[in-house]
């Protein structure tokens, strides 16, 4: 089990990489078989679902960062329990093709293995995302 400070530092570095569009640094925060899941109904929003492994994560994160910018992230809460971390944050999401931006809140649930992110499950307002891209 990683210690609290190391897990929080890796999460914050991952957020900085995501917010800066640095997908390679973001992927290195993940375990080689790590997974990312954007929760939601895939029939309502194609972006949702589970992606696993560095090659798939790299391509998915590249597509996400090309489409959506994250600006001004404010971490509202961090809860650590063993090898699991929950983070509640507020962020402005900008849809690059139109420039439209909205403020939203996101909850991320992390599980760690060998000092890396083994799983990240993200809960975001997928209806808001769908409205942005429609």
PAVOBA-985653 format. One record per atom (N, C-alpha, C, O): y, x negated, z; residue in one letter. Coordinates in steps of 0.2 Angstrom, whole numbers, plus 5000, padded with zeros to 4 digits. Example, Ala and Ser with C-alpha at 12.3 -4.5 7.8 and 13.67 -1.06 7.14 Angstrom:
PAVOBA-985653
497249345039A497849385039A498449345039A498349295042A498949365035S499549325036S500049365039S500649335040S
end
This chain:
PAVOBA-985653
499449965000X500050005000X500649965000X500749915004X501149974995X501749934995X502249965001X502150015004X502649915003X503149935008X503649985006X503849985000X503950015010X504550065008X505050035004X505250064999X505349975007X505849945003X505749924996X506149934992X505149894995X504949874988X504849934984X505049934978X504549994986X504450054982X505150074980X505250094974X505650084985X506250114983X506650064979X506950084974X506649994980X506949954975X506649954968X507049954963X506049964967X505749974960X505950034957X506150044951X505950094961X506250154958X506950154956X507150174951X507350124960X508050114959X508150074952X508550084948X507750014952X507749974946X507550014940X507850004934X507050054941X506850094935X507350144933X507450164927X507650174938X508250224936X508850184933X509050214928X508950124935X509550094932X509350074924X509750074920X508650054923X508450044917X508450104912X508650104907X508250164915X508250224911X508950244910X509150264904X509450244915X510150264914X510450214909X510950234905X510250154908X510550104904X510150104897X510350064893X509650144896X509250144890X508850084889X508650074883X508650054894X508249994893X507450014894X507250004900X507150034889X506450064890X505950004892X505450024895X506049944889X505549894891X505549884898X505049874901X506149874901X506149864909X505849924912X505549914918X506049984910X505750044913X505050044913X504650054918X504750024907X503950024907X503649974911X503149984914X503949914912X503749864917X503649884924X503349854928X504049944926X504049964933X503350004934X503150014939X503050024928X502450064929X501750014928X501749964925X501250044932X500650014932X500350014924X500550064921X499949964922X499749964915X499450034913X499550054907X499150074917X498850134916X499250194919X499050244920X499850174921X500350224924X500450284920X500350284913X500650344923X500750404919X501450434921X501650424927X501750464916X502350504917X502250574915X501950584909X502350624919X502350694917X502950724918X503250724924X503250754913X503850804913X503550874914X503250904909X503650904920X503350974921X503651024917X504251024916X503251074914X503551124911X503051154906X502551124905X503251204903X502851244898X502851214891X503451214888X502351174889X502351144882X502551194877X502851164872X502351254877X502451304872X503251314872X503451344866X503551304877X504251324877X504651264876X505251264873X504451204878X504751134876X504251084875X503951064879X504251054869X503851004867X503850944871X503350904871X504450924874X504450864877X504050864884X503950804886X503850914886X503450924892X502750894891X502550894886X502450874897X501750854897X501650784900X502150754902X501050764900X500850694903X500750644897X500450654892X501050584899X500950524895X500750464899X500950464905X500250434896X499950374900X499850314897X499650314891X499950254900X499850194898X500450164894X500850204892X500550094895X501150064893X501350084886X501950094884X500850074881X501050094874X501350164873X501850174869X501050214876X501250284875X501950294879X502350324877X501950264885X502550264889X503150234885X503750264885X503050174882X503650144879X503850184873X504450194873X503450214869X503650264864X504050324867X504550344864X503750354872X503950414874X504650404877X505150444876X504750354881X505350334884X505950314879X506450334880X505650284874X506150264868X506450334865X507050334864X505950384864X506250444861X506650484866X507150514864X506450484873X506950514878X507650484878X508150514878X507650414878X508250384879X508750384872X509350394873X508350394866X508750404860X509050474860X509550484858X508650524863X508950594863X509350604869X509850644868X509250584875X509650604881X509850544885X509450494886X510450544886X510750494891X510850514898X510950574899X510750474903X510850494910X511450454912X511450394912X511850494915X512550464918X512650484925X512550534927X512950434929X513150454935X512650474940X512750524944X512050444940X511550474944X511750464952X511950404954X511650514956X511750514963X511150534966X510850584965X510850484970X510250504974X510450534980X510850514984X510150604981X510350644986X509850634992X510050644998X509150614991X508650604996X508150564993X507950574987X507850524998X507250484996X506750495002X506950485008X506150515001X505650525006X505050485004X504750484999X504850445009X504250405008X503750425013X503850425019X503150425010X502550445014X501950405011X501650415006X501750345015X501250305012X501450275006X501950235005X501050285001X501150254994X501450304989X501450304983X501750364992X502050414989X502850414990X503050404996X503250424985X503950434986X504250494982X504050504977X504650534986X504950594982X505750574982X506050554987X506050584976X506750574976X507050634972X506850654967X507650654976X508050714973X508650684971X509050644975X508850694965X509450664962X509850714958X509550764955X510450694957X510950734953X511150684948X511350624949X511150714941X511350664936X511650714930X511550774930X512050684926X512350714920X511950694915X511750634914X511650744911X511250724905X511650744899X511950794898X511650694895X512050704888X511550704883X511150654882X511550754878X511150754872X511450724867X511950744864X511250664865X511650624860X511750654854X512350644851X511350684850X511450714844X512150764844X512450764839X512250794849X512850844849X513350814854X513950834854X513250774859X513650754864X513750794870X514150784874X513450854869X513450904875X513150874881X512650834881X513450884887X513250854893X513250914899X513650954899X512750904903X512650954909X512550914915X512150864915X512750944920X512550914927X511950954929X511851014929X511450914932X510850944934X510550904940X510750854941X510050934943X509650904948X508950894946X508650934943X508650834948X507950824946X507550804953X507850764957X506950814953X506550794958X505950754955X505650774951X505850694957X505350644955X504850634961X505050614966X504250634959X503750624964X503350564961X503050564956X503350504965X503050444963X502450434967X502350444973X501950404964X501350374967X501250304965X501350284959X501150254970X501150184969X500450154969X500050184973X500350104965X499650074965X499849994963X500149984958X499549954967X499649874966X500449864965X500549814961X500849894969X501549874968X501949904962X502549884961X501649944958X501949974952X501850054953X501450074957X502250084948X502150154948X501550174944X501450164939X501150214948X500450234945X500550304942X500250324937X501050344945X501150404942X501850434944X502050424950X502150464939X502850494941X502850564938X502650574932X502950614942X502950684940X503650704941X503950694946X503950724935X504650744936X504750814935X504450844930X505150844939X505350914939X506050924937X506550904941X506250944931X506850954929X506951024926X506451064925X507551044925X507751114922X507551114915X508051104911X506951124913X506751124906X507051184902X507151174896X507251234905X507651284901X508351264899X508551274894X508651224904X509251194902X509251144897X509651134892X508651104897X508551054891X508451084885X508751064880X508051144885X507951174879X508551204876X508651204870X509051234880X509651254878X510051204875X510451214870X510051144877X510451084875X510251064868X510651054864X509551074866X509351054860X509251104855X509151094849X509451164857X509351224852X509951224848X510051274844X
end
